[in-house]
Amino acid sequence: MSTLESLTLLFHRNLKNKMSRITQVFDYDNSHDKCIYLMTKSFRIHNNYSLYEAINYAETKSLELAIYIVEAYEENPENLKYFKKMVEDLPLRLKEFSSIIAYKKRDEITEDLLADANTIFVDKAYLRFDLDFYEKVKMIAYKKSKNLFTVEANVFVPVNVASNKEEYSAKTIRNKINSKLGEYRDERLVDHDLTKAEGLAFTVLKDFINKKLNYYHLHNDPSLDYTSSISPYLKFGFISPVTIYNKISSIKTENSEAFLEELIIRRELAYNFVYYNPTYDDFNYMTYDWAYRTMNHHVNDEREYIYTKEDYINYRTHDPYFNAAMKEMIYLGKMNSYMRMYWCKKIIEWSKTYQEAYRIAIELNNFYFLDGLTPNGYCGVAWCFGKHDRAWTERPIFGKLRYMNANGLERKFNISDYVKKMDNEEERIKK
Ligand SMILES: Cc1cc2nc3c(=O)[nH]c(=O)nc-3n(C[C@H](O)[C@H](O)[C@H](O)COP(=O)(O)OP(=O)(O)OC[C@H]3O[C@@H](n4cnc5c(N)ncnc54)[C@H](O)[C@@H]3O)c2cc1C
């Protein structure tokens, strides 16, 4: 173990409050007078637990607070454009907490910039591109003897409090999370004006509660529109799951329970997956042994159709439902949740190898979805390869992986309405 790792461990053991969202990584004495909050995942004020902790810490220690809004990591320039637009007014809004506010690209966070920091707060990182950034900050803090705190502001229950291991399925994590909800529902900084992005997130949530929640039992139907569409706001931390939970949990219906199952249990299972499985994005290690065994068994099964990524993004498959899903992905940056499952299952069915299917699904997911590049994306794709699922009846190509087909869509939904809807989107956009 390196000196840095053993030091980190030592400080982790000395945590003042083990049940908190906040983790002290380094505890040093230094003579600098700034407390710097690196806002990397929670671009909001209401229930921004990182901001709250940084403000309190700076006040208690008589440090000057500086806030750096660190640009989100995006692969798609359109998604980055969206992010930048959404945080345009954030510096102005943050002025009430600090006079030193700046928007920074990731590579602008350097040793020089952090030179006068006494203490650094940073939002907790889970995925590789955020962990790489965090490691850079951690190395600077270590080399320059700066206090370092991470805060888990975008999950309801901190991941290592919810469970101390990688969970097998929603069933194994559900009670662990549910039994701790009461401890983490306190709200912070809610008496302040909303930023533009927060305001939009609140409008989307209000709209969902008023117009869609009563129909949430129909949310799988792609021809209807009864999901919340809140996922991009959660991704960028424009809204906290605590805010959403506190509003929905007071509505005592089966639909609100079903929604909270997705928002809290399914979403935090995804965080559990990427946190405890450092190979969450490696085809060879992301799913279960039974799934690899069954895929190995069927590796040479004949594929009736073989398509490439270019075929998908040019809507060139024989399947109108899949093509419609691709249109929703490319034109609208999203996809109905049931269609996401169908979409990824078809990529498995139509790729030369399982590895290629995994690569294509992850690449498309992370590039086109506005809510891509989140634990949910990696977990959703892994689910299609058996993760958090069980073995089903054996069949070609899929083996014991769950299979989905077009007949199911036709039986359950007015799926041709979905195709028409996406064709209309295409016409609207091409005009
Ligand atoms: C192959 C595949 C890929 C996916 N890729 C992504 C992705 O890149 N980003 C993403 O946020 N979600 C992803 N999901 C999960 C889910 O489909 C989306 O979260 C959901 O469609 C977002 O729409 P909504 O906010 O209207 O959902 P709602 O039904 O209104 O749900 C509310 C919130 O609950 C959470 N949630 C819902 N379903 C799931 C789920 N199955 N797993 C984890 N959390 C869930 C989301 O945060 C969502 O915003 C994927 C699922 C699959 C099967």
The ligand as an SDF file (V2000), in Angstrom:
LIG
                    3D

 53 58  0  0  0  0  0  0  0  0999 V2000
  -30.1180   -0.0730  -21.4200 C   0  0  0  0  0  0  0  0  0  0  0  0
  -30.4840    1.0130  -20.4380 C   0  0  0  0  0  0  0  0  0  0  0  0
  -29.7710    2.1990  -20.4170 C   0  0  0  0  0  0  0  0  0  0  0  0
  -30.0810    3.2130  -19.5030 C   0  0  0  0  0  0  0  0  0  0  0  0
  -29.3470    4.3640  -19.5280 N   0  0  0  0  0  0  0  0  0  0  0  0
  -29.5800    5.3360  -18.6030 C   0  0  0  0  0  0  0  0  0  0  0  0
  -28.7830    6.5180  -18.5620 C   0  0  0  0  0  0  0  0  0  0  0  0
  -27.8450    6.6870  -19.3420 O   0  0  0  0  0  0  0  0  0  0  0  0
  -29.0810    7.4500  -17.6310 N   0  0  0  0  0  0  0  0  0  0  0  0
  -30.1150    7.3070  -16.7520 C   0  0  0  0  0  0  0  0  0  0  0  0
  -30.3430    8.1950  -15.9140 O   0  0  0  0  0  0  0  0  0  0  0  0
  -30.8740    6.1800  -16.7540 N   0  0  0  0  0  0  0  0  0  0  0  0
  -30.6440    5.2010  -17.6510 C   0  0  0  0  0  0  0  0  0  0  0  0
  -31.4320    4.0740  -17.6540 N   0  0  0  0  0  0  0  0  0  0  0  0
  -32.4620    3.9160  -16.6170 C   0  0  0  0  0  0  0  0  0  0  0  0
  -33.8680    4.4780  -16.9930 C   0  0  0  0  0  0  0  0  0  0  0  0
  -34.2940    3.9660  -18.2190 O   0  0  0  0  0  0  0  0  0  0  0  0
  -33.8790    6.0140  -17.0170 C   0  0  0  0  0  0  0  0  0  0  0  0
  -33.3950    6.5020  -15.7700 O   0  0  0  0  0  0  0  0  0  0  0  0
  -35.2730    6.6080  -17.2240 C   0  0  0  0  0  0  0  0  0  0  0  0
  -35.7830    6.1710  -18.4600 O   0  0  0  0  0  0  0  0  0  0  0  0
  -35.1900    8.1330  -17.1910 C   0  0  0  0  0  0  0  0  0  0  0  0
  -36.4280    8.7060  -17.4980 O   0  0  0  0  0  0  0  0  0  0  0  0
  -37.3300    9.4030  -16.3850 P   0  0  0  0  0  0  0  0  0  0  0  0
  -36.5190   10.3610  -15.5750 O   0  0  0  0  0  0  0  0  0  0  0  0
  -38.5110    9.9450  -17.0840 O   0  0  0  0  0  0  0  0  0  0  0  0
  -37.7060    8.1470  -15.4800 O   0  0  0  0  0  0  0  0  0  0  0  0
  -38.8080    7.9420  -14.3570 P   0  0  0  0  0  0  0  0  0  0  0  0
  -39.5470    6.6770  -14.6650 O   0  0  0  0  0  0  0  0  0  0  0  0
  -39.6250    9.1430  -14.1520 O   0  0  0  0  0  0  0  0  0  0  0  0
  -37.9340    7.6250  -13.0550 O   0  0  0  0  0  0  0  0  0  0  0  0
  -37.4740    8.6380  -12.1530 C   0  0  0  0  0  0  0  0  0  0  0  0
  -35.9950    8.4640  -11.9040 C   0  0  0  0  0  0  0  0  0  0  0  0
  -35.7380    7.1790  -11.3310 O   0  0  0  0  0  0  0  0  0  0  0  0
  -34.4740    6.6900  -11.7950 C   0  0  0  0  0  0  0  0  0  0  0  0
  -34.6790    5.4520  -12.5690 N   0  0  0  0  0  0  0  0  0  0  0  0
  -35.7460    5.1030  -13.3230 C   0  0  0  0  0  0  0  0  0  0  0  0
  -35.5650    3.8720  -13.8670 N   0  0  0  0  0  0  0  0  0  0  0  0
  -34.3380    3.4650  -13.4600 C   0  0  0  0  0  0  0  0  0  0  0  0
  -33.5650    2.2900  -13.6790 C   0  0  0  0  0  0  0  0  0  0  0  0
  -34.0200    1.2820  -14.4310 N   0  0  0  0  0  0  0  0  0  0  0  0
  -32.3520    2.2150  -13.1140 N   0  0  0  0  0  0  0  0  0  0  0  0
  -31.8650    3.2030  -12.3570 C   0  0  0  0  0  0  0  0  0  0  0  0
  -32.5520    4.3270  -12.1010 N   0  0  0  0  0  0  0  0  0  0  0  0
  -33.7720    4.4710  -12.6380 C   0  0  0  0  0  0  0  0  0  0  0  0
  -33.9080    7.7620  -12.7310 C   0  0  0  0  0  0  0  0  0  0  0  0
  -33.0170    8.5600  -12.0140 O   0  0  0  0  0  0  0  0  0  0  0  0
  -35.1540    8.5160  -13.1570 C   0  0  0  0  0  0  0  0  0  0  0  0
  -34.8710    9.8420  -13.5380 O   0  0  0  0  0  0  0  0  0  0  0  0
  -31.1320    3.0250  -18.5600 C   0  0  0  0  0  0  0  0  0  0  0  0
  -31.8400    1.8260  -18.5860 C   0  0  0  0  0  0  0  0  0  0  0  0
  -31.5210    0.8280  -19.4970 C   0  0  0  0  0  0  0  0  0  0  0  0
  -32.2930   -0.4660  -19.4710 C   0  0  0  0  0  0  0  0  0  0  0  0
  1  2  1  0
  2  3  1  0
  2 52  2  0
  3  4  2  0
  4  5  1  0
  4 50  1  0
  5  6  2  0
  6  7  1  0
  6 13  1  0
  7  8  2  0
  7  9  1  0
  9 10  1  0
 10 11  2  0
 10 12  1  0
 12 13  2  0
 13 14  1  0
 14 15  1  0
 14 50  1  0
 15 16  1  0
 16 17  1  0
 16 18  1  0
 18 19  1  0
 18 20  1  0
 20 21  1  0
 20 22  1  0
 22 23  1  0
 23 24  1  0
 24 25  2  0
 24 26  1  0
 24 27  1  0
 27 28  1  0
 28 29  2  0
 28 30  1  0
 28 31  1  0
 31 32  1  0
 32 33  1  0
 33 34  1  0
 33 48  1  0
 34 35  1  0
 35 36  1  0
 35 46  1  0
 36 37  1  0
 36 45  1  0
 37 38  2  0
 38 39  1  0
 39 40  1  0
 39 45  2  0
 40 41  1  0
 40 42  2  0
 42 43  1  0
 43 44  2  0
 44 45  1  0
 46 47  1  0
 46 48  1  0
 48 49  1  0
 50 51  2  0
 51 52  1  0
 52 53  1  0
M  END
$$$$
